Amino acid sequence: MQSTMSSTPHGLAASLLRWDIFCAVIDNYGDIGVCWRLARQLVAEHGVAVRLWVDDLSRFVQLCPQADPAADTQAVGGVEVRCWHATFDAGVEPAEVVIEAFACEPPASYLVKMAGRVRKPVWINLEYLSAEAWVEDCHLMASPHPRLPLVKHFFFPGFTARTGGLLREHDLLARRDAFVADGRASDAFWHATGFVPPPADVLRVSLFAYRHADVRGLLQAFAGCGRPMLCAIPDGPLLDEAAVFLGRDALRPGDEVVAGSLIVRVLPFVAQPDYDALLWCCDLNFVRGEDSFVRAQWAARPLVWHIYPQAEDVHLGKLDAFMARYVEGLAVDAGTAIARLAHAWNAGDALDAPLAAVLACLPALQAHACSWAARLAAPPDLAARLAEFALDRLQ
């Protein structure tokens, strides 16, 4: 499989292809984060024209500050961003490749136009990332429309060769390595967020999680771990619980509060490129959802995943499936420690002992995070696999 699609054996130039990506913003940032990253990569690396349809531009603007939340149509980063209104323009012509992200079906009038094309568009449902074994059997599964002459294919991101891979720009790891090798880059990041660089002996942790997370319990565990720590929290809903723990009425970007050996810094909400830098600056990253979860793996730092909650604790099974893959090759004590902390963080259990165990194994976990990222980077990335699949279907 080729990692670039500038030409194909079928003679169909990728530069002539148009893609439509539909995104319904559900959990504030995860869905649009994935779609925005995918759209930019398809344009930059695969020479296709992309329209990104988003139903909540206010959330999009937080990830992409240069965008206009009031514009129905705008060009940002080489991508045509369109506001997906409830009343959809029936005159919109479908693209050759149509991606519905996470089962947000395109508008009915758009589907009818798809069905009316002589060459039917490639219709892909880009699913959520999962490490569960059943994903391999469902990847690329075809699903005929019940009324229209259209076929949708399910495309599952994943961690094995029989899945769709993970989003990764071609130069991401080189940029990461250059940042880490440059002793001034980390200092520049902290200055850009309004803070001085932390002392070298301080353990740096980033915290991004869903609103229901036990933020107070985690900060208490940090404060009582017996070593100096800095916890960087981007502006968002976690600040309410952090303020309660710190005895403050509220927290705002730029605040720095000390609680014993713990320093809590409130960062401004960071755009996607700056979030990578935050991950690279830290020794341990608490991340959530899908987009930040994947970026934390490419950061080659130990991570703790806060997974999107589901009824009857279904999400804990998904968490365990990932951890079972992630700890392969780790020493038993380190693997057990990181798995226990991840499970406790998601289940709302006590965090002091699991955190202490992880900190005791941190050098081994750091080495493993590097080898894990290198292993994941060996096969083609998600955008490359999507481009190849679409071009194969259009031959």
ZIWOKA-V82963 format. One record per helix or strand of 3 or more residues. SS is the DSSP state (a for helix, b for strand). FROM is the first residue (numbers start at 0). LEN is the number of residues. If there is no record, write none. Layout:
ss=SS from=FROM len=LEN
ss=SS from=FROM len=LEN
//
This chain:
ss=a from=13 len=3
ss=b from=17 len=6
ss=a from=29 len=17
ss=b from=48 len=6
ss=a from=56 len=7
ss=b from=72 len=4
ss=b from=78 len=5
ss=b from=96 len=5
ss=a from=107 len=8
ss=b from=121 len=5
ss=a from=133 len=5
ss=b from=141 len=3
ss=b from=150 len=5
ss=a from=171 len=10
ss=a from=182 len=10
ss=b from=202 len=5
ss=a from=214 len=9
ss=b from=228 len=6
ss=a from=237 len=9
ss=b from=255 len=4
ss=b from=261 len=6
ss=a from=271 len=10
ss=b from=283 len=5
ss=a from=290 len=8
ss=b from=301 len=5
ss=a from=310 len=16
ss=a from=331 len=16
ss=a from=351 len=9
ss=a from=361 len=16
ss=a from=381 len=13
//
